[in-house]
Amino acid sequence: MSVAALLLSVNVDHVATLRQARHVDYPDPVEAAAVAEAAGASGITIHLRGDRRHIQDSDLERLGAAVRGKLNLEMAASEEMIAIACRARPHQVTLVPERPEELTTEGGLDVSSQLPRLLAGAERLRAAGIEVSLFVDPDPKRIDALAPFSGGLASGIELNTDAYTRAVGGFAASRRAEVARSADMGAAMGFRIYAGHGLTAANVGGIAAIRRIEELNIGHALISRAVILGLAGAVREMLQAMGTARDASRAAAAGPSTTG
């Protein structure tokens, strides 16, 4: 299997978090998005939450006009959010679970228990010309539950890497294997495979080396690292870590060299 280049979508939610802490007009997530794309990001991700704790409706509108690559909107499959997305028409919507009391998304969708609502939401989004992805845990049962979305209703899935990033010692390898196995299952069902949550330049290598994954969505680590390096430097550092791991994966797929 050929190993394609790995793309980076930068989540700028926490640029808006800093802005909302003082209810001022800076820092601007639109400006941050431009810096990230100029530094090599292939697209921008935002999460418009029901409580509007960081990204605001006006941010979505302005980013839709400004982002040169893919704009990926994370959101709950609520009536309010589906209507907003159908009006704004980002390139892609990633459906995620959402609870008001959570600090950040705490796990993947339980597709089986929410299937009618998720299917209805996905159908409306596709009718509006928006690509659909679903954020799921790397578990065979959760992947199998996505069968109703295969065949075009959803173009991709994003695998939750939180358990991998929290694992220590030998457990990290087993968590990575879960992600790789789920990536293979999802690809076999016809989905494009994305991944993200908790990834840093220090731990991204294990996920970046998984050949089925074509895009990583990373936010908090990049915005945190930007305090030290600047956002462009943080993006370039992440891309270098991703590229090193993907190059090693590509070399392993090619087999031993016959030259020399």
C-alpha positions as CSV (number, residue, x, y, z in Angstrom):
1,M,0.0,0.0,0.0
2,S,1.4,3.4,-0.9
3,V,1.9,5.9,1.9
4,A,0.4,9.3,1.1
5,A,1.5,12.6,2.6
6,L,-0.1,13.4,5.9
7,L,-2.0,16.7,6.2
8,L,-2.5,18.9,9.3
9,S,-5.7,20.8,10.1
10,V,-5.1,23.4,12.8
11,N,-7.8,23.9,15.4
12,V,-7.9,27.6,16.4
13,D,-10.6,27.3,19.1
14,H,-8.2,28.3,21.9
15,V,-7.2,31.5,20.1
16,A,-10.8,32.4,20.6
17,T,-10.6,31.1,24.2
18,L,-8.0,33.8,25.0
19,R,-10.1,36.4,23.3
20,Q,-13.3,35.5,25.2
21,A,-11.5,35.5,28.5
22,R,-11.5,39.3,28.3
23,H,-14.3,39.8,25.8
24,V,-12.1,41.8,23.5
25,D,-11.4,41.5,19.8
26,Y,-8.0,39.9,20.0
27,P,-6.4,37.5,19.4
28,D,-8.3,36.9,16.2
29,P,-8.8,33.2,15.1
30,V,-9.1,34.4,11.5
31,E,-5.6,35.9,11.7
32,A,-4.3,32.8,13.4
33,A,-5.8,30.7,10.7
34,A,-3.9,32.7,8.0
35,V,-0.7,32.2,9.9
36,A,-1.2,28.5,10.3
37,E,-2.0,28.0,6.6
38,A,1.0,30.1,5.6
39,A,3.2,27.9,7.8
40,G,2.0,24.7,6.0
41,A,-1.4,23.7,7.5
42,S,-3.7,22.2,4.9
43,G,-6.8,23.5,6.6
44,I,-8.5,24.9,9.7
45,T,-10.8,23.2,12.3
46,I,-13.2,25.0,14.7
47,H,-15.8,23.8,17.1
48,L,-18.9,25.9,17.4
49,R,-20.3,24.8,20.8
50,G,-23.8,25.4,22.0
51,D,-22.5,27.5,24.9
52,R,-20.3,29.6,22.5
53,R,-17.4,29.4,25.0
54,H,-14.8,30.1,22.4
55,I,-15.7,30.2,18.7
56,Q,-18.6,32.5,17.8
57,D,-21.0,32.5,14.9
58,S,-19.3,35.5,13.4
59,D,-16.0,33.6,13.5
60,L,-17.5,30.8,11.4
61,E,-18.7,33.4,8.9
62,R,-15.4,35.1,8.6
63,L,-13.3,31.9,8.5
64,G,-15.5,30.6,5.8
65,A,-14.5,33.6,3.6
66,A,-10.8,33.6,4.7
67,V,-9.6,30.0,4.9
68,R,-7.9,28.9,1.7
69,G,-7.8,25.1,2.5
70,K,-10.5,23.0,4.0
71,L,-12.6,24.5,6.8
72,N,-13.7,21.7,9.1
73,L,-16.6,22.6,11.5
74,E,-16.9,20.4,14.6
75,M,-20.4,20.5,16.1
76,A,-23.1,18.6,17.8
77,A,-25.9,17.1,15.7
78,S,-28.5,19.5,17.2
79,E,-31.2,21.3,15.2
80,E,-29.5,24.6,15.9
81,M,-26.1,23.5,14.7
82,I,-27.3,21.7,11.6
83,A,-29.2,24.8,10.5
84,I,-26.1,27.0,11.1
85,A,-23.9,24.7,9.1
86,C,-26.4,24.5,6.2
87,R,-26.3,28.3,6.0
88,A,-22.5,28.7,6.4
89,R,-21.6,25.7,4.2
90,P,-18.1,24.9,5.5
91,H,-16.2,22.3,3.4
92,Q,-16.7,19.7,6.1
93,V,-18.7,19.1,9.3
94,T,-17.4,16.7,11.9
95,L,-20.2,15.5,14.2
96,V,-19.1,15.2,17.8
97,P,-20.7,14.5,21.2
98,E,-21.1,17.6,23.4
99,R,-21.9,18.1,27.1
100,P,-22.2,21.6,28.6
101,E,-20.1,20.6,31.7
102,E,-17.1,19.1,29.8
103,L,-13.8,20.9,29.5
104,T,-13.3,19.4,26.0
105,T,-14.8,16.6,24.0
106,E,-14.5,13.6,26.3
107,G,-15.0,10.7,23.9
108,G,-16.3,9.6,20.5
109,L,-19.9,9.4,19.4
110,D,-22.1,6.6,20.5
111,V,-23.5,6.2,17.1
112,S,-25.8,3.2,17.8
113,S,-27.8,5.1,20.5
114,Q,-28.1,8.2,18.4
115,L,-28.5,6.7,15.0
116,P,-31.7,8.3,13.8
117,R,-30.6,11.8,14.8
118,L,-27.1,11.4,13.3
119,L,-28.5,10.0,10.0
120,A,-31.0,12.8,9.7
121,G,-28.3,15.4,10.4
122,A,-25.9,13.9,7.9
123,E,-28.5,13.7,5.2
124,R,-29.3,17.5,5.6
125,L,-25.6,18.4,5.6
126,R,-25.0,16.3,2.4
127,A,-28.0,17.9,0.7
128,A,-26.4,21.2,1.4
129,G,-23.2,20.1,-0.3
130,I,-21.2,19.7,2.9
131,E,-18.9,16.7,3.5
132,V,-19.6,14.8,6.7
133,S,-17.2,13.1,9.2
134,L,-18.0,11.5,12.5
135,F,-15.7,11.6,15.6
136,V,-15.5,8.1,17.0
137,D,-13.4,6.0,19.5
138,P,-11.1,3.4,17.9
139,D,-13.2,0.5,18.9
140,P,-14.4,-2.2,16.5
141,K,-18.0,-2.0,17.7
142,R,-18.0,1.7,17.2
143,I,-16.6,1.4,13.7
144,D,-19.1,-1.4,12.8
145,A,-21.9,1.0,13.9
146,L,-20.9,3.4,11.1
147,A,-22.1,1.1,8.4
148,P,-25.3,3.2,7.7
149,F,-23.0,6.1,6.8
150,S,-20.9,4.3,4.3
151,G,-21.6,4.6,0.6
152,G,-21.4,8.4,0.5
153,L,-23.5,9.7,3.4
154,A,-20.3,10.4,5.4
155,S,-17.0,10.8,3.5
156,G,-14.7,10.3,6.5
157,I,-14.3,9.5,10.2
158,E,-12.0,11.0,12.8
159,L,-10.5,8.6,15.3
160,N,-10.2,9.8,18.8
161,T,-6.6,9.5,19.9
162,D,-7.1,10.5,23.5
163,A,-6.5,7.0,25.0
164,Y,-3.3,6.7,23.0
165,T,-2.0,10.1,24.2
166,R,-2.8,9.3,27.9
167,A,-1.2,5.8,27.8
168,V,2.1,5.2,29.5
169,G,4.8,2.6,28.9
170,G,3.8,-0.4,27.0
171,F,0.2,0.5,27.0
172,A,0.9,3.2,24.3
173,A,1.7,0.5,21.8
174,S,-1.6,-1.3,22.4
175,R,-3.5,1.9,22.2
176,R,-1.8,2.8,18.9
177,A,-2.6,-0.7,17.6
178,E,-6.3,0.0,18.4
179,V,-6.1,3.2,16.3
180,A,-4.4,1.4,13.4
181,R,-6.9,-1.5,13.4
182,S,-9.8,1.0,13.4
183,A,-8.2,2.9,10.6
184,D,-8.0,-0.3,8.5
185,M,-11.7,-1.1,9.3
186,G,-12.9,2.4,8.4
187,A,-10.9,2.5,5.2
188,A,-12.4,-0.9,4.2
189,M,-15.8,0.6,4.7
190,G,-14.9,3.4,2.2
191,F,-14.2,6.2,4.7
192,R,-11.3,8.7,4.6
193,I,-9.5,8.4,7.9
194,Y,-8.6,11.4,10.1
195,A,-7.4,11.4,13.7
196,G,-6.9,13.8,16.6
197,H,-7.3,14.7,20.3
198,G,-4.4,15.3,22.7
199,L,-1.7,15.0,20.1
200,T,1.6,16.9,20.6
201,A,4.9,17.1,18.7
202,A,6.3,14.6,21.3
203,N,3.6,11.9,20.9
204,V,2.3,12.4,17.3
205,G,4.8,10.0,15.7
206,G,3.0,6.8,16.6
207,I,-0.2,8.1,15.0
208,A,1.4,9.9,12.1
209,A,3.0,6.6,11.1
210,I,-0.3,4.9,10.6
211,R,-0.6,4.7,6.8
212,R,-4.4,4.8,6.5
213,I,-4.6,8.2,8.3
214,E,-4.5,11.1,5.9
215,E,-5.1,14.1,8.2
216,L,-4.6,15.1,11.8
217,N,-6.7,17.7,13.6
218,I,-4.6,19.3,16.3
219,G,-5.4,22.4,18.4
220,H,-4.6,22.8,22.1
221,A,-1.0,21.6,21.8
222,L,-0.3,24.0,18.9
223,I,-1.8,27.0,20.6
224,S,0.0,26.2,23.8
225,R,3.3,25.7,22.0
226,A,2.7,29.0,20.2
227,V,3.2,30.9,23.5
228,I,6.8,29.8,23.2
229,L,7.5,29.5,19.5
230,G,4.9,31.6,17.9
231,L,2.1,29.9,15.9
232,A,4.0,29.6,12.7
233,G,6.9,27.9,14.6
234,A,4.5,25.6,16.4
235,V,2.9,24.5,13.2
236,R,6.3,23.9,11.5
237,E,7.5,21.9,14.5
238,M,4.4,19.7,14.4
239,L,4.7,19.2,10.6
240,Q,8.3,18.2,11.0
241,A,7.4,15.6,13.7
242,M,4.6,14.3,11.5
243,G,6.7,14.2,8.4
244,T,9.5,12.3,10.1
245,A,7.1,9.6,11.2
246,R,5.4,9.4,7.9
247,D,8.7,9.2,6.0
248,A,9.8,6.3,8.3
249,S,6.4,4.6,7.5
250,R,6.9,5.1,3.8
251,A,10.5,3.7,4.0
252,A,9.2,0.6,5.9
253,A,6.5,0.1,3.3
254,A,9.0,0.2,0.5
255,G,11.1,-2.5,2.1
256,P,14.9,-2.8,2.3
257,S,17.0,-0.8,-0.2
258,T,18.6,-2.8,-3.0
259,T,21.1,0.0,-3.8
260,G,24.7,0.4,-2.5
